[in-house]
Amino acid sequence: MGAAWPPTWMEQPMINKGNPVVLEKNMSFFTHMILNDRKTGLSMAVAEQAIITEDAPEIITHVPRTPIIKS
């Protein structure tokens, strides 16, 4: 899975429309998207760990962004 911070990696604040939390400098976020194929039962996830800076977020994920294809 990767790094996890207790008690869970699914903590508030969630980044969604209407959330009043302001993203501030030095906050760390793990953002992810899960894609499911109901027909085949397959799923995949894409994620990044980032730190908010004055400018663009600093991506601290250090794994390649190329797909891993197993045959």
Backbone atoms as SQL, in Angstrom:
CREATE TABLE atoms (id INTEGER PRIMARY KEY, chain TEXT, resi INTEGER, resn TEXT, atom TEXT, x REAL, y REAL, z REAL);
INSERT INTO atoms VALUES
  (1, 'A', 1, 'MET', 'N', 0.819, -1.191, 0.000),
  (2, 'A', 1, 'MET', 'CA', 0.000, 0.000, 0.000),
  (3, 'A', 1, 'MET', 'C', 0.863, 1.254, 0.000),
  (4, 'A', 2, 'GLY', 'N', 1.902, 1.333, 0.744),
  (5, 'A', 2, 'GLY', 'CA', 2.673, 2.561, 0.836),
  (6, 'A', 2, 'GLY', 'C', 2.651, 3.086, 2.255),
  (7, 'A', 3, 'ALA', 'N', 2.995, 4.334, 2.408),
  (8, 'A', 3, 'ALA', 'CA', 3.045, 4.932, 3.746),
  (9, 'A', 3, 'ALA', 'C', 1.646, 5.139, 4.302),
  (10, 'A', 4, 'ALA', 'N', 1.500, 4.972, 5.589),
  (11, 'A', 4, 'ALA', 'CA', 0.206, 5.201, 6.247),
  (12, 'A', 4, 'ALA', 'C', 0.438, 5.893, 7.576),
  (13, 'A', 5, 'TRP', 'N', -0.441, 6.792, 7.917),
  (14, 'A', 5, 'TRP', 'CA', -0.363, 7.478, 9.196),
  (15, 'A', 5, 'TRP', 'C', -1.583, 7.082, 10.016),
  (16, 'A', 6, 'PRO', 'N', -1.376, 6.644, 11.256),
  (17, 'A', 6, 'PRO', 'CA', -2.493, 6.192, 12.070),
  (18, 'A', 6, 'PRO', 'C', -3.429, 7.348, 12.416),
  (19, 'A', 7, 'PRO', 'N', -4.697, 7.107, 12.667),
  (20, 'A', 7, 'PRO', 'CA', -5.288, 5.776, 12.760),
  (21, 'A', 7, 'PRO', 'C', -5.652, 5.191, 11.401),
  (22, 'A', 8, 'THR', 'N', -5.699, 5.969, 10.337),
  (23, 'A', 8, 'THR', 'CA', -6.021, 5.457, 9.015),
  (24, 'A', 8, 'THR', 'C', -5.495, 6.420, 7.963),
  (25, 'A', 9, 'TRP', 'N', -5.366, 5.968, 6.741),
  (26, 'A', 9, 'TRP', 'CA', -4.934, 6.863, 5.669),
  (27, 'A', 9, 'TRP', 'C', -6.121, 7.588, 5.040),
  (28, 'A', 10, 'MET', 'N', -7.334, 7.332, 5.524),
  (29, 'A', 10, 'MET', 'CA', -8.538, 8.004, 5.011),
  (30, 'A', 10, 'MET', 'C', -9.068, 8.982, 6.056),
  (31, 'A', 11, 'GLU', 'N', -8.319, 10.003, 6.360),
  (32, 'A', 11, 'GLU', 'CA', -8.691, 10.963, 7.382),
  (33, 'A', 11, 'GLU', 'C', -9.225, 12.248, 6.776),
  (34, 'A', 12, 'GLN', 'N', -9.884, 13.030, 7.605),
  (35, 'A', 12, 'GLN', 'CA', -10.294, 14.371, 7.215),
  (36, 'A', 12, 'GLN', 'C', -9.065, 15.256, 7.220),
  (37, 'A', 13, 'PRO', 'N', -8.989, 16.298, 6.430),
  (38, 'A', 13, 'PRO', 'CA', -10.060, 16.771, 5.567),
  (39, 'A', 13, 'PRO', 'C', -10.051, 16.065, 4.214),
  (40, 'A', 14, 'MET', 'N', -11.227, 15.788, 3.721),
  (41, 'A', 14, 'MET', 'CA', -11.360, 15.263, 2.370),
  (42, 'A', 14, 'MET', 'C', -11.403, 16.465, 1.433),
  (43, 'A', 15, 'ILE', 'N', -10.795, 16.347, 0.270),
  (44, 'A', 15, 'ILE', 'CA', -10.810, 17.443, -0.694),
  (45, 'A', 15, 'ILE', 'C', -12.027, 17.246, -1.588),
  (46, 'A', 16, 'ASN', 'N', -13.054, 18.038, -1.342),
  (47, 'A', 16, 'ASN', 'CA', -14.271, 17.954, -2.142),
  (48, 'A', 16, 'ASN', 'C', -14.984, 19.296, -2.159),
  (49, 'A', 17, 'LYS', 'N', -15.898, 19.453, -3.081),
  (50, 'A', 17, 'LYS', 'CA', -16.659, 20.690, -3.236),
  (51, 'A', 17, 'LYS', 'C', -17.445, 20.974, -1.953),
  (52, 'A', 18, 'GLY', 'N', -17.361, 22.196, -1.503),
  (53, 'A', 18, 'GLY', 'CA', -18.113, 22.591, -0.314),
  (54, 'A', 18, 'GLY', 'C', -17.374, 22.419, 1.003),
  (55, 'A', 19, 'ASN', 'N', -16.199, 21.783, 0.981),
  (56, 'A', 19, 'ASN', 'CA', -15.431, 21.619, 2.209),
  (57, 'A', 19, 'ASN', 'C', -14.814, 22.974, 2.560),
  (58, 'A', 20, 'PRO', 'N', -15.057, 23.487, 3.780),
  (59, 'A', 20, 'PRO', 'CA', -14.560, 24.815, 4.141),
  (60, 'A', 20, 'PRO', 'C', -13.067, 24.866, 4.493),
  (61, 'A', 21, 'VAL', 'N', -12.389, 23.722, 4.554),
  (62, 'A', 21, 'VAL', 'CA', -10.978, 23.696, 4.914),
  (63, 'A', 21, 'VAL', 'C', -10.148, 24.386, 3.833),
  (64, 'A', 22, 'VAL', 'N', -9.264, 25.277, 4.241),
  (65, 'A', 22, 'VAL', 'CA', -8.372, 25.979, 3.318),
  (66, 'A', 22, 'VAL', 'C', -7.050, 25.219, 3.255),
  (67, 'A', 23, 'LEU', 'N', -6.589, 24.947, 2.038),
  (68, 'A', 23, 'LEU', 'CA', -5.303, 24.285, 1.874),
  (69, 'A', 23, 'LEU', 'C', -4.215, 25.309, 2.165),
  (70, 'A', 24, 'GLU', 'N', -3.371, 25.014, 3.153),
  (71, 'A', 24, 'GLU', 'CA', -2.350, 25.957, 3.586),
  (72, 'A', 24, 'GLU', 'C', -0.948, 25.390, 3.396),
  (73, 'A', 25, 'LYS', 'N', 0.017, 26.290, 3.313),
  (74, 'A', 25, 'LYS', 'CA', 1.415, 25.917, 3.139),
  (75, 'A', 25, 'LYS', 'C', 1.840, 24.910, 4.208),
  (76, 'A', 26, 'ASN', 'N', 2.598, 23.899, 3.781),
  (77, 'A', 26, 'ASN', 'CA', 3.153, 22.815, 4.605),
  (78, 'A', 26, 'ASN', 'C', 2.160, 21.730, 4.981),
  (79, 'A', 27, 'MET', 'N', 0.907, 21.825, 4.545),
  (80, 'A', 27, 'MET', 'CA', -0.025, 20.705, 4.744),
  (81, 'A', 27, 'MET', 'C', 0.374, 19.582, 3.784),
  (82, 'A', 28, 'SER', 'N', 0.194, 18.353, 4.214),
  (83, 'A', 28, 'SER', 'CA', 0.505, 17.190, 3.390),
  (84, 'A', 28, 'SER', 'C', -0.798, 16.471, 3.054),
  (85, 'A', 29, 'PHE', 'N', -0.926, 16.086, 1.774),
  (86, 'A', 29, 'PHE', 'CA', -2.133, 15.397, 1.334),
  (87, 'A', 29, 'PHE', 'C', -1.787, 14.175, 0.516),
  (88, 'A', 30, 'PHE', 'N', -2.577, 13.133, 0.703),
  (89, 'A', 30, 'PHE', 'CA', -2.513, 11.935, -0.125),
  (90, 'A', 30, 'PHE', 'C', -3.791, 11.934, -0.936),
  (91, 'A', 31, 'THR', 'N', -3.666, 12.175, -2.220),
  (92, 'A', 31, 'THR', 'CA', -4.846, 12.191, -3.084),
  (93, 'A', 31, 'THR', 'C', -4.825, 10.941, -3.954),
  (94, 'A', 32, 'HIS', 'N', -5.990, 10.339, -4.113),
  (95, 'A', 32, 'HIS', 'CA', -6.036, 9.135, -4.933),
  (96, 'A', 32, 'HIS', 'C', -7.359, 9.021, -5.677),
  (97, 'A', 33, 'MET', 'N', -7.313, 8.231, -6.724),
  (98, 'A', 33, 'MET', 'CA', -8.493, 7.939, -7.518),
  (99, 'A', 33, 'MET', 'C', -8.520, 6.427, -7.730),
  (100, 'A', 34, 'ILE', 'N', -9.648, 5.824, -7.498),
  (101, 'A', 34, 'ILE', 'CA', -9.800, 4.378, -7.698),
  (102, 'A', 34, 'ILE', 'C', -10.742, 4.157, -8.875),
  (103, 'A', 35, 'LEU', 'N', -10.312, 3.345, -9.825),
  (104, 'A', 35, 'LEU', 'CA', -11.121, 3.017, -10.993),
  (105, 'A', 35, 'LEU', 'C', -11.530, 1.556, -10.908),
  (106, 'A', 36, 'ASN', 'N', -12.824, 1.307, -11.059),
  (107, 'A', 36, 'ASN', 'CA', -13.353, -0.062, -10.980),
  (108, 'A', 36, 'ASN', 'C', -14.025, -0.446, -12.288),
  (109, 'A', 37, 'ASP', 'N', -13.809, -1.672, -12.703),
  (110, 'A', 37, 'ASP', 'CA', -14.492, -2.237, -13.860),
  (111, 'A', 37, 'ASP', 'C', -15.446, -3.300, -13.320),
  (112, 'A', 38, 'ARG', 'N', -16.701, -2.959, -13.218),
  (113, 'A', 38, 'ARG', 'CA', -17.683, -3.885, -12.625),
  (114, 'A', 38, 'ARG', 'C', -17.848, -5.164, -13.442),
  (115, 'A', 39, 'LYS', 'N', -17.684, -5.055, -14.744),
  (116, 'A', 39, 'LYS', 'CA', -17.866, -6.222, -15.602),
  (117, 'A', 39, 'LYS', 'C', -16.812, -7.295, -15.320),
  (118, 'A', 40, 'THR', 'N', -15.563, -6.883, -15.176),
  (119, 'A', 40, 'THR', 'CA', -14.486, -7.853, -14.968),
  (120, 'A', 40, 'THR', 'C', -14.103, -8.015, -13.500),
  (121, 'A', 41, 'GLY', 'N', -14.540, -7.070, -12.648),
  (122, 'A', 41, 'GLY', 'CA', -14.168, -7.121, -11.240),
  (123, 'A', 41, 'GLY', 'C', -12.768, -6.600, -10.968),
  (124, 'A', 42, 'LEU', 'N', -12.156, -5.967, -11.983),
  (125, 'A', 42, 'LEU', 'CA', -10.812, -5.425, -11.822),
  (126, 'A', 42, 'LEU', 'C', -10.867, -3.993, -11.305),
  (127, 'A', 43, 'SER', 'N', -9.826, -3.596, -10.601),
  (128, 'A', 43, 'SER', 'CA', -9.733, -2.212, -10.139),
  (129, 'A', 43, 'SER', 'C', -8.279, -1.766, -10.151),
  (130, 'A', 44, 'MET', 'N', -8.092, -0.469, -10.134),
  (131, 'A', 44, 'MET', 'CA', -6.753, 0.106, -10.065),
  (132, 'A', 44, 'MET', 'C', -6.844, 1.430, -9.328),
  (133, 'A', 45, 'ALA', 'N', -5.712, 1.873, -8.802),
  (134, 'A', 45, 'ALA', 'CA', -5.675, 3.150, -8.100),
  (135, 'A', 45, 'ALA', 'C', -4.462, 3.945, -8.566),
  (136, 'A', 46, 'VAL', 'N', -4.646, 5.243, -8.649),
  (137, 'A', 46, 'VAL', 'CA', -3.582, 6.176, -8.975),
  (138, 'A', 46, 'VAL', 'C', -3.532, 7.176, -7.830),
  (139, 'A', 47, 'ALA', 'N', -2.324, 7.477, -7.313),
  (140, 'A', 47, 'ALA', 'CA', -2.259, 8.352, -6.143),
  (141, 'A', 47, 'ALA', 'C', -0.981, 9.177, -6.128),
  (142, 'A', 48, 'GLU', 'N', -1.027, 10.258, -5.373),
  (143, 'A', 48, 'GLU', 'CA', 0.134, 11.122, -5.164),
  (144, 'A', 48, 'GLU', 'C', 0.143, 11.596, -3.715),
  (145, 'A', 49, 'GLN', 'N', 1.329, 11.721, -3.173),
  (146, 'A', 49, 'GLN', 'CA', 1.522, 12.368, -1.864),
  (147, 'A', 49, 'GLN', 'C', 2.129, 13.726, -2.172),
  (148, 'A', 50, 'ALA', 'N', 1.565, 14.800, -1.630),
  (149, 'A', 50, 'ALA', 'CA', 2.046, 16.144, -1.944),
  (150, 'A', 50, 'ALA', 'C', 2.046, 17.024, -0.709),
  (151, 'A', 51, 'ILE', 'N', 2.931, 18.021, -0.745),
  (152, 'A', 51, 'ILE', 'CA', 2.983, 19.040, 0.297),
  (153, 'A', 51, 'ILE', 'C', 2.588, 20.361, -0.351),
  (154, 'A', 52, 'ILE', 'N', 1.686, 21.089, 0.284),
  (155, 'A', 52, 'ILE', 'CA', 1.253, 22.384, -0.227),
  (156, 'A', 52, 'ILE', 'C', 2.379, 23.397, -0.019),
  (157, 'A', 53, 'THR', 'N', 2.690, 24.164, -1.070),
  (158, 'A', 53, 'THR', 'CA', 3.725, 25.196, -0.997),
  (159, 'A', 53, 'THR', 'C', 3.105, 26.539, -1.384),
  (160, 'A', 54, 'GLU', 'N', 3.929, 27.583, -1.450),
  (161, 'A', 54, 'GLU', 'CA', 3.447, 28.896, -1.888),
  (162, 'A', 54, 'GLU', 'C', 2.993, 28.856, -3.341),
  (163, 'A', 55, 'ASP', 'N', 3.609, 27.984, -4.148),
  (164, 'A', 55, 'ASP', 'CA', 3.282, 27.889, -5.560),
  (165, 'A', 55, 'ASP', 'C', 2.561, 26.566, -5.823),
  (166, 'A', 56, 'ALA', 'N', 3.102, 25.768, -6.704),
  (167, 'A', 56, 'ALA', 'CA', 2.502, 24.466, -7.021),
  (168, 'A', 56, 'ALA', 'C', 2.809, 23.474, -5.907),
  (169, 'A', 57, 'PRO', 'N', 1.939, 22.475, -5.713),
  (170, 'A', 57, 'PRO', 'CA', 2.230, 21.455, -4.691),
  (171, 'A', 57, 'PRO', 'C', 3.543, 20.735, -5.003),
  (172, 'A', 58, 'GLU', 'N', 4.264, 20.345, -3.960),
  (173, 'A', 58, 'GLU', 'CA', 5.498, 19.570, -4.110),
  (174, 'A', 58, 'GLU', 'C', 5.142, 18.094, -4.033),
  (175, 'A', 59, 'ILE', 'N', 5.249, 17.400, -5.153),
  (176, 'A', 59, 'ILE', 'CA', 4.928, 15.976, -5.201),
  (177, 'A', 59, 'ILE', 'C', 6.086, 15.219, -4.556),
  (178, 'A', 60, 'ILE', 'N', 5.784, 14.441, -3.529),
  (179, 'A', 60, 'ILE', 'CA', 6.832, 13.694, -2.835),
  (180, 'A', 60, 'ILE', 'C', 6.719, 12.187, -3.060),
  (181, 'A', 61, 'THR', 'N', 5.840, 11.793, -3.966),
  (182, 'A', 61, 'THR', 'CA', 5.748, 10.392, -4.369),
  (183, 'A', 61, 'THR', 'C', 6.961, 10.080, -5.243),
  (184, 'A', 62, 'HIS', 'N', 7.668, 9.020, -4.924),
  (185, 'A', 62, 'HIS', 'CA', 8.892, 8.708, -5.650),
  (186, 'A', 62, 'HIS', 'C', 8.814, 7.372, -6.390),
  (187, 'A', 63, 'VAL', 'N', 7.674, 7.078, -6.957),
  (188, 'A', 63, 'VAL', 'CA', 7.549, 5.858, -7.760),
  (189, 'A', 63, 'VAL', 'C', 7.289, 6.268, -9.205),
  (190, 'A', 64, 'PRO', 'N', 7.712, 5.460, -10.155),
  (191, 'A', 64, 'PRO', 'CA', 7.480, 5.797, -11.562),
  (192, 'A', 64, 'PRO', 'C', 5.990, 5.900, -11.873),
  (193, 'A', 65, 'ARG', 'N', 5.654, 6.743, -12.821),
  (194, 'A', 65, 'ARG', 'CA', 4.254, 6.908, -13.236),
  (195, 'A', 65, 'ARG', 'C', 3.914, 6.047, -14.436),
  (196, 'A', 66, 'THR', 'N', 4.774, 5.116, -14.760),
  (197, 'A', 66, 'THR', 'CA', 4.500, 4.226, -15.888),
  (198, 'A', 66, 'THR', 'C', 3.676, 3.046, -15.400),
  (199, 'A', 67, 'PRO', 'N', 2.769, 2.550, -16.228),
  (200, 'A', 67, 'PRO', 'CA', 1.940, 1.407, -15.821),
  (201, 'A', 67, 'PRO', 'C', 2.763, 0.150, -15.598),
  (202, 'A', 68, 'ILE', 'N', 2.334, -0.651, -14.651),
  (203, 'A', 68, 'ILE', 'CA', 2.935, -1.975, -14.420),
  (204, 'A', 68, 'ILE', 'C', 1.973, -2.986, -15.022),
  (205, 'A', 69, 'ILE', 'N', 2.431, -3.657, -16.054),
  (206, 'A', 69, 'ILE', 'CA', 1.569, -4.608, -16.754),
  (207, 'A', 69, 'ILE', 'C', 2.079, -6.020, -16.497),
  (208, 'A', 70, 'LYS', 'N', 1.219, -6.844, -15.908),
  (209, 'A', 70, 'LYS', 'CA', 1.582, -8.233, -15.647),
  (210, 'A', 70, 'LYS', 'C', 0.832, -9.114, -16.627),
  (211, 'A', 71, 'SER', 'N', 1.535, -10.053, -17.206),
  (212, 'A', 71, 'SER', 'CA', 0.869, -10.945, -18.147),
  (213, 'A', 71, 'SER', 'C', 0.696, -12.322, -17.572);
